[in-house]
Amino acid sequence: MDVEPRQTGFEAVAQELIEPLRRYLARRTDAATADDVLSETLLVAWRRRDEMPAEPLAWAYAVARNCLANADRTRRRQDRLLVRIWQLARPPEHAPARDDPDPGLARALARLSSADAELMRLWAWEELGPAEIAQVVGMSANAVSIRLHRARRKLKSLLDEQAEGERP
Protein backbone atom coordinates (compact mmCIF):
# COMPACT_ATOMS: atom_id res chain seq x y z
CA MET A 1 0.00 0.00 0.00
CA ASP A 2 2.88 2.40 -0.59
CA VAL A 3 1.14 3.77 -3.70
CA GLU A 4 -0.48 6.55 -1.71
CA PRO A 5 2.77 8.06 -0.34
CA ARG A 6 4.44 7.83 -3.76
CA GLN A 7 1.48 9.55 -5.36
CA THR A 8 1.39 12.25 -2.71
CA GLY A 9 5.15 12.75 -3.08
CA PHE A 10 4.84 13.03 -6.85
CA GLU A 11 1.97 15.50 -6.59
CA ALA A 12 4.11 17.76 -4.40
CA VAL A 13 7.01 17.61 -6.87
CA ALA A 14 4.66 18.13 -9.83
CA GLN A 15 3.22 21.26 -8.22
CA GLU A 16 6.73 22.69 -8.01
CA LEU A 17 7.47 21.81 -11.65
CA ILE A 18 4.28 22.98 -13.36
CA GLU A 19 4.84 26.75 -13.45
CA PRO A 20 8.54 26.66 -14.46
CA LEU A 21 7.72 24.09 -17.16
CA ARG A 22 4.73 26.13 -18.36
CA ARG A 23 6.94 29.24 -18.74
CA TYR A 24 9.68 27.20 -20.44
CA LEU A 25 7.21 25.80 -22.98
CA ALA A 26 5.34 29.10 -23.47
CA ARG A 27 8.57 30.70 -24.67
CA ARG A 28 9.08 27.95 -27.23
CA THR A 29 5.68 27.19 -28.76
CA ASP A 30 2.02 28.24 -28.98
CA ALA A 31 -0.29 27.98 -25.97
CA ALA A 32 -2.20 24.87 -27.08
CA THR A 33 0.98 22.95 -27.86
CA ALA A 34 2.54 24.12 -24.59
CA ASP A 35 -0.43 22.74 -22.64
CA ASP A 36 -0.27 19.41 -24.49
CA VAL A 37 3.47 19.12 -24.00
CA LEU A 38 3.18 20.04 -20.32
CA SER A 39 0.65 17.23 -19.86
CA GLU A 40 2.89 14.81 -21.72
CA THR A 41 5.90 15.91 -19.65
CA LEU A 42 4.05 15.29 -16.39
CA LEU A 43 2.92 11.90 -17.65
CA VAL A 44 6.50 10.93 -18.49
CA ALA A 45 7.62 12.24 -15.10
CA TRP A 46 4.97 10.10 -13.38
CA ARG A 47 6.04 7.00 -15.31
CA ARG A 48 9.72 7.64 -14.59
CA ARG A 49 9.29 8.99 -11.08
CA ASP A 50 11.76 6.40 -9.75
CA GLU A 51 14.45 7.91 -12.02
CA MET A 52 13.68 11.48 -11.01
CA PRO A 53 16.62 13.13 -9.20
CA ALA A 54 16.27 14.92 -5.88
CA GLU A 55 16.41 18.29 -7.71
CA PRO A 56 14.09 17.47 -10.62
CA LEU A 57 13.77 20.80 -12.49
CA ALA A 58 16.65 20.35 -14.97
CA TRP A 59 15.60 16.74 -15.51
CA ALA A 60 12.00 17.90 -16.14
CA TYR A 61 13.25 20.53 -18.62
CA ALA A 62 15.04 17.74 -20.52
CA VAL A 63 11.85 15.67 -20.57
CA ALA A 64 9.83 18.70 -21.71
CA ARG A 65 12.38 19.44 -24.42
CA ASN A 66 12.10 15.88 -25.75
CA CYS A 67 8.28 15.96 -25.58
CA LEU A 68 8.28 19.28 -27.45
CA ALA A 69 10.57 17.81 -30.12
CA ASN A 70 8.15 14.88 -30.48
CA ALA A 71 5.20 17.28 -30.78
CA ASP A 72 7.05 19.30 -33.44
CA ARG A 73 7.85 16.15 -35.43
CA THR A 74 4.22 15.04 -35.19
CA ARG A 75 3.01 18.46 -36.38
CA ARG A 76 5.44 18.41 -39.34
CA ARG A 77 4.29 14.90 -40.31
CA GLN A 78 0.66 16.01 -40.11
CA ASP A 79 1.41 19.10 -42.21
CA ARG A 80 3.16 16.98 -44.86
CA LEU A 81 0.23 14.57 -44.87
CA LEU A 82 -2.27 17.42 -45.27
CA VAL A 83 -0.27 18.80 -48.20
CA ARG A 84 -0.21 15.36 -49.85
CA ILE A 85 -3.95 14.90 -49.33
CA TRP A 86 -4.65 18.37 -50.70
CA GLN A 87 -2.49 17.69 -53.76
CA LEU A 88 -4.28 14.41 -54.42
CA ALA A 89 -7.77 15.79 -53.78
CA ARG A 90 -7.65 19.08 -55.66
CA PRO A 91 -9.15 19.10 -59.13
CA PRO A 92 -6.78 19.39 -62.05
CA GLU A 93 -6.20 22.87 -63.46
CA HIS A 94 -7.29 21.70 -66.90
CA ALA A 95 -8.53 18.27 -67.88
CA PRO A 96 -8.36 17.82 -71.65
CA ALA A 97 -11.14 15.91 -73.40
CA ARG A 98 -8.69 13.55 -75.05
CA ASP A 99 -4.98 12.84 -75.04
CA ASP A 100 -4.68 15.21 -77.98
CA PRO A 101 -7.03 18.11 -77.09
CA ASP A 102 -8.39 20.37 -79.78
CA PRO A 103 -7.09 23.89 -79.04
CA GLY A 104 -10.15 25.44 -80.72
CA LEU A 105 -12.48 23.47 -78.50
CA ALA A 106 -10.48 24.48 -75.42
CA ARG A 107 -10.76 28.16 -76.44
CA ALA A 108 -14.50 27.84 -77.06
CA LEU A 109 -15.07 26.09 -73.71
CA ALA A 110 -13.11 28.83 -71.97
CA ARG A 111 -15.53 31.40 -73.40
CA LEU A 112 -18.58 29.61 -71.93
CA SER A 113 -19.67 30.44 -68.41
CA SER A 114 -18.02 28.15 -65.87
CA ALA A 115 -21.38 26.51 -65.11
CA ASP A 116 -22.09 25.81 -68.81
CA ALA A 117 -18.55 24.56 -69.41
CA GLU A 118 -18.94 22.16 -66.48
CA LEU A 119 -22.22 20.85 -67.87
CA MET A 120 -20.56 20.28 -71.24
CA ARG A 121 -17.59 18.49 -69.66
CA LEU A 122 -19.82 16.25 -67.58
CA TRP A 123 -21.88 15.41 -70.65
CA ALA A 124 -19.11 15.02 -73.24
CA TRP A 125 -16.03 13.93 -71.28
CA GLU A 126 -17.60 12.02 -68.38
CA GLU A 127 -20.43 10.74 -70.61
CA LEU A 128 -23.14 11.45 -68.04
CA GLY A 129 -26.79 11.86 -68.91
CA PRO A 130 -28.96 14.76 -67.72
CA ALA A 131 -30.25 12.85 -64.67
CA GLU A 132 -26.69 11.98 -63.58
CA ILE A 133 -25.46 15.52 -64.23
CA ALA A 134 -28.38 16.79 -62.14
CA GLN A 135 -27.11 14.73 -59.19
CA VAL A 136 -23.60 16.11 -59.62
CA VAL A 137 -24.54 19.79 -59.88
CA GLY A 138 -27.58 19.77 -57.59
CA MET A 139 -30.20 20.75 -60.15
CA SER A 140 -33.29 19.05 -61.52
CA ALA A 141 -32.83 16.81 -64.55
CA ASN A 142 -35.20 19.08 -66.50
CA ALA A 143 -33.14 22.19 -65.70
CA VAL A 144 -29.96 20.35 -66.71
CA SER A 145 -31.52 19.29 -70.02
CA ILE A 146 -32.52 22.88 -70.82
CA ARG A 147 -29.16 24.36 -69.77
CA LEU A 148 -27.24 21.60 -71.58
CA HIS A 149 -29.21 22.29 -74.77
CA ARG A 150 -28.42 26.02 -74.52
CA ALA A 151 -24.76 25.35 -73.70
CA ARG A 152 -24.39 23.06 -76.74
CA ARG A 153 -25.93 25.75 -78.96
CA LYS A 154 -23.62 28.39 -77.50
CA LEU A 155 -20.56 26.14 -77.92
CA LYS A 156 -21.50 25.39 -81.53
CA SER A 157 -21.88 29.12 -82.18
CA LEU A 158 -18.45 29.82 -80.65
CA LEU A 159 -16.85 27.05 -82.72
CA ASP A 160 -18.52 28.39 -85.87
CA GLU A 161 -17.19 31.89 -85.05
CA GLN A 162 -13.68 30.51 -84.71
CA ALA A 163 -14.00 28.63 -88.00
CA GLU A 164 -15.17 31.81 -89.76
CA GLY A 165 -12.23 33.73 -88.30
CA GLU A 166 -9.75 31.12 -89.56
CA ARG A 167 -10.99 31.16 -93.17
CA PRO A 168 -8.98 33.27 -95.63
SULNORHU-V812940 format. One line per field, one symbol per residue. ss: DSSP state (a for helix, b for strand, c for the rest). phi: phi as a letter, one per 20 degrees, with the letter a starting at -180 (. if undefined). burial: 1 if it has 9 or more other C-alpha atoms within 8 Angstrom, else 0. A space follows every 10 residues. Layout:
BEGIN
ss: ???
phi: ???
burial: ???
END
This chain:
BEGIN
ss: ccaaaaaaaa aaaaaaaaaa aaaaaacccc aaaaaaaaaa aaaaaaaccc ccccccaaaa aaaaaaaaaa aaaaaaaaaa aaaaaaaaac cccccccccc ccaaaaaaaa accaaaaaaa aaaaccccca aaaaaaaccc aaaaaaaaaa aaaaaaaaaa aaaaaacc
phi: .effffffff gfffffegff fffgfffdbf fffgffffff fffffffdgf efffdeffff ffffffffff ffffffffff ffffffffef fffbdffcfd feffffffff efffffffgf fffeeeleeg fffgffemcf ffffgfffff ffffffffff gffffeff
burial: 0000000001 0001001100 1101110000 0011101101 1101100000 0100010011 1011001100 1000000000 0000000000 0000000000 1000110111 0100011011 1110000101 1111100001 1001101100 1101100110 01000000
END
